[in-house]
């Protein structure tokens, strides 16, 4: 279509999702870095979160949440214990003498 033919026309781009059960992409408006920062802050503050809870809070799929958490665990002291993600603390329970 030439520029003259396109003049005055409005185009709408529609993103099709293959699986309508998946949550819509980025409905909360947060960037991936903002989501990672939010979850890191919650874990550091003492929250214990499952992958499903992270997925729900961040409007992500469980697979996306798992990938984000495992990537964070490469550089942050977080770990998954019995299906729940936690921040590794300096408490005596973690480092017994």
N, C-alpha and C positions, 0 to 999 in steps of 0.2 A: 504494500500500500504506500503510495507516495505521500509526501508531506502535505500536498494540496488536498488529497483525498482524506487525510486524517484530521484536517482542520475542523474544529468544532465538535469533534467526537470525544466521548468520555470512555475510557477503558477501565475496567475493573479487573484486577488480578485476584483470582480465587485459588487458594491453596487447598488441594484435595487431600484428605487424610484417608489412607487405605483402611485403617481400623477405626471406626467411629467410637469405639470404647476407650481409645487413648485420650488423655486430656488434651485440650487445645494447646498449641504451642505458645508459650510465654504469655499467658493471660494476666500474670501479675506485673508484667513490665520490667522485671528484674533481669539484669544481665547475668550470665553464668558466674562471673566473679562476685557479684553481689549476693547471689544465692550461696556460694561457697563461704563467703564472709559471714553471712547470717547464721549458717549452720555451725561454723567454727566457733562463733561467739556463744551460741547456745550450749554447745558441748563444753566449752571452756568454763562456762558459768555453772556447770554441774548437771545439765540436762542429760538424760539417757534416752536416746531415740532409736527406734527401729528404722530399717531402710524404708519400710512402707510409710512411716510417719514423716520421714524426710521427703519422700516423694510427694506426699500430700501437701506439706507445708510449702514446697517449692514448685508445685504444679508441674511435676515431672513424672515420667514413667518410673516404676521401680528399678528397671534396668539402668536408666539414666542416673537415678539417685545412688545406686550401688557403685557405678563408675565414678561419680563425683567423690563419694566417701573413700573409695580405695585410692583415688588420686590424692586426696587430702592426707590420707594416712602415710603417704610416701614422705611428707615433709612436716606433718604435725603429729604430736603424740596422742593420736586417737587409735582406738582398736575396737574390734567387734567381739563381743563376748556373749555367747548364747543368743545371738540374733539382735543384740542391742549394742549400739555404738556409744562409747564413753571416751572421755578425756582422761589420759593417764595422769594421775595426780602424784604429788610428793608425800602423800599421807603414809603413815607407818604400815597400813594394811597392804599397800602396794610394795613397799620396800622393807620387809621385815629384817631385823638385825640378826 
